[in-house]
Amino acid sequence: MNPPQNPATHQNPPPGTTPPGGPPPEPLAGAVAGPVPEPLAGPRAEALPGLSAGPLVEPLVGALPEPLGGVLVGVEWLAGRLGGGGVVVFDASVGAHRGAGRRIPGARPFDLDGALSDHEAAAPHTMPGASAFTEALRQLGVDDTSTVVVYDAAGVYSSARAWWMLRAMGFDRVAVLDGGLPAWIAAGLPVEATGPAYEGPRGSFTARPRAGLLVDAATVGAALTDPAAAVLDARTRERFAGTAPEPRPGLRGGHMPGAVNLPFGELQDPAGLMRPAAELRQAFAAAAGERERLYFSCGSGVTACVLALGATLAGYKELAVYDGSWSEWGLPSDRPVVTGA
């Protein structure tokens, strides 16, 4: 993951399969539409250990209310539904932004620095296994039929990671709040002091893992030599080139040979909102050319998910996030690293 740039700021199902709950309906007013990302197919897209262990839970069929019509919602959309039955708002802020001291009223903590990462893994922010994820979401009062909106205090930064994790666990009723807390405050909407941890009733959420949305180093290594795939790195241009030090000690500088740099901040406008779909498509086409199978990496698997969000809005479907990202690849090892642009 990268420091926020705007402080105000596997064996897989084949592409084209219908997501759980049936095809998406027409977008709700105020929601930005985007296709459901499809897991990458083929032998290169093996699931990570925590997602592949044990039998998958059968998808819910016909049990859900109408799904969200898009993966991104505006502050007006959320303001009109805040406090409504079944709506869960998560604050997924990380690092210094966790101490912002204020939140959207009723927001619950999606703690990527705590229970919602696997701290037994070597890399930070590693996806927890399905059982641990299920328990954490139930403790936060999430039901299988909840509507979830995630935001963070930096803008669109770590909230995209929470969104992608929920999608990887088979939950599609989730959207990112465009512009995050800064956009909410700029609109003059109410905030409250950050309160204690959520103490409400437990939820009924059950993880239904989708293989292929989170992948490992071997999968990414194969993608680097696959002419049909592109590996996009969300870190700053200086870190990608190896001219700026990595924020985590012990990591090599530079990037994977064959990877292409697309800093996540370039997908956002000066106000910290995600750019329109046509502009996003241009940005990805400039980086990936005609390749439609996209893999995303960053520092620790967080801002890579901003690229996944942008690619989804731009209409790409075959997407995966490298969970270990540079925190794994950049460790001293025989994995190749190059410097320069």
N, C-alpha and C positions, 0 to 999 in steps of 0.2 A: 504494500500500500504506500501511497505517497502522502506527505504532509499536505493538509488542505491548502488549495491555492486561493480560495476566496473565503477569508475568515468570516465575512458576513454571510462568505460562501461555505468388460463391460459388454457386455452383450446388451444390445439396445433394441428398442422398438424401431421399426423402419420409419424413415421420414414420411410425412403425410398421414400418419395415424391420428385418429380423433382423440383429443385429450379427455381425461376423466370428466364425466358430467356432460359430455356431448359437445357439439361445436359451439363456439362463442356467439352470443347474440349481438344485436346491434349495440354500439357504444351508448352508455348512459350520457346524458347531457353533462358537459364539463369534463368528461374523461377523454384522455388521448388514447386513441386506439393503437394497438400493436399486435402482431401475431403471436401466438404461443410458441416460444422457442422449442424446437424439436431436438431431442437428444441426438448426438452424433452416432451414426450407424457404423458397423464394421468392427473388425477385430482390434483396431487401434484405440477404441473408445471404451476400454475396460473401466468398470466402476471402481471407485476407491474402496478400501476394505470396509470402512464403516457403513457404506451404502449397499454393499453386496452380500453381507453376511446374513444368512437365514432367508426363508421364503418371504416374498413381497406380500404385503397386505393387499387384498383385492380392492380395486378402485371403487369409490362410491358411484353408484349409477342411479340417477333419478332422485337422490336424497338432498340435493343442494338447491338453495334458492337461485335466482338468476345470477350468473357470474358477473364480475366486473367487466365492463366493456373495453377496458384498456389497462395498460401497465403503468400509466402515469396519470395522476389526477392533480387538478389545480386546487389552490387554497379555498376558492369559493365552493368547489364541489364538496370538500371535506367540511367546511364550516356549516353547510346546509344539512349535514348528516351527523355532526358531532353529538355524541350522547345518545344517538339512536340505537335501538335494539339490535344487537348482533354486530355492531361496529367496534372494532378494536384498533386503537391507535398505538403504535410502537415508536418510542424514541430509541433509535439505533446508534446514537452518537458514540464515538470512541475517543480515547486519549483525553486531551485537555478539554474537549468539547463536552465530555460527560459531566463536567463541573460547571456547566453554564448557569445553573441555579434556577432556570425557568423552563417551562415546558408547555406544550399545548394541553389545555385542561383535560385531565383524565388519562394522559398518555402513560403507558406502561414501559418499563425498561427492557429493551431487547439487547442484552448485555453481551456484545461480541468480545469484550475483554474479560468476561467472566464465564457464566454457565453455558453460553452458546458458542463456545469453542472447546476443542479437545486439548486440554492442557497436558496430556500425556504424549502428544505428538511433538516432534522436534520443531516444526514450523508454527509460528503464531497464527491465530485465527483459523486453525484447521477445523473443518466441518466435523461436528460430533457424530457419533453413530445414531442410527434410527431410534433406538430405545431411549438414549439420553435426550435426543431432540424431542421426542414425544413427551417425555416427562417434563422437560423444561417448558414446553408450550402449554401443557396442561396446568402447570403451576401458575402460568400467566393468564389462565382463564380463557384460552382459545378453544373454540369448538370446531368441528369439521365444517360447520355451516357459517362460521364467522366471516365477516368482511373485514380484511386487515389493510390498514394504510400505515406505511412506515416512513419516517422522516429522520433527519439528523440535524444537528445544530450548525453544521458547516455548509449546508446547502443540499446538493446531491452528491454524496460522498459515501459514507458507510451504510446509508439506508439501502443502496442498491445491493449490498452484500446480503442484508437481511431478506430482501425480495428474492434474490437468486437462491438462497438457502431454502426458503419456503417452496419455491418452484421445484427445486431438486428433491424435496421431500413430498412431492405430489400435490401441493396445495396451490391452486390457481386463483383463489379469491383474494389476491394481494396486489396492491399497487404502491408505487413510490409517490410521495408528495413532491411535486415539482417545486424546486427552490427551497424546500425544507423549512426549518424554523425561521431563517432570515426572511423568506417570502411571506410567511405567515405574519410575522411582526410588521413587515413593510406594508401589509394590507390593513393594518390597524386592528387585527383580530386579537382576541384576549389570550393571555398567558397566565399561568399560575406558578407559584414557587414549586420547585421540584420536591415532591413528597417522599414518604417512605416507600419501600418496595411494595409491589402489588400484594394486597391481602384479601382480594375478593375470592369468589368461588372458583374451584378447579374447573377446567374445561374438559372436553371429550376428544380433543385432537388426536389423530393417529397418523404417524408418518407413513407415507406410501412411496418409498424411494424410487426415483427414476434414474436408471443407470445412464451415464454419459454426459450429464450436465456438469459434473465435477470430475476432473481427470488428473492423472498422476504424471510424473516426470517421463516415464517410458512412452506414454501416449503422446506427450508434447514432442519428445525427441523424434518420434516417427513422423509427426506432422511437419516438422521442420524440413524434411526432405520430400514431402508429398506435394507434387505440383498442383493438386486440387485444393490444398489447404493453405491458410495463412495464420501465422502466430503473431498476434498484435500485443505490444507491450505498452501498458498504460502509464509507466513512470515518466518523469520529466525527461526532456531531451538530454540534459546534462548527466543524469544518472544512467540513461541508456548508453550514452557515449563513453561513460566511464570517467568523465572530467569532473564530476562532483562525487563526494564520498557517499557511501550508503549509510543510512541512519542507524542501521543495526550492525554492531561490531562483528568482525570475522567474515564478512561477505566480500567476495571479489567484486570489482567494478566492471561495468560493461554490460553485454547482453548476449543472448543465445545467437549463434550464427544462423542467419536466415530469418530472424525475427524482424518485424517492422515496428517502428515507434509511432504510437498515436496517443499522446498524453491525454488523459481523461478530461482535463480542463478545456481542451479544444472542442469538446462536444457541448459546451455550455456557453450561453451568451454572457455579456458583462454583468447582468443581474443575477447570474447563477442558475438560470432556467435552462432546461434542455433545449437545444436548437430544434427548429422544425425538421420534420422527417426528410424533406428533400435535401436540406443542408447536411444532415447526418449521413444520408446515402452518399453524398459527394465526398464527405470526409473518409468514409470507409472505402469507397471505390478508389480514392487517391492512394490509400494505404495498401489495399488488398487486390487491386485490379479487378479482374473478373471472377476471382475465387469467392465462392459462397460458403465454404466450410471454414469457420473462424474459431480460433482458440485464443483465449485472452489470459495474459499474465500481468503481474504488477509487482509490488513489494511483498505482500503477504496475502494475496487473494481478495483484497477488499475493493480497491479501485478498478481492478479487472472487471468487476461486476458493473461498474458504470459503463464500461465499453459494451458489456452484454446488454445492458438496458438500452443504450443508444442503438446498437445493432438491431435489437428487437423492434424499436420504434422505426428504424429505417427499412424494415421488411425482411431482414435476414432470418433464417430459420434454423440452420445447422450450427449451433453455438455450444461452446464448452469453456469453462473456466479452469485454469490450472490452479488447484487448491494450494499447493505449496509455494508456487510462484518463485520470486527471486530469493525469498528466505530459505528455500530449499536448493534451487539450482545454483545460486551464488555461493553456497558453501564450498570450501576447499574439497575438490573431488576431481574425477576424470571427466565430468561433464564439460563440454567445450564452452568457452567464453571468449568473445572478441570485444574490441573497443572501437571507438569512432562512430560516426553517424552511419 
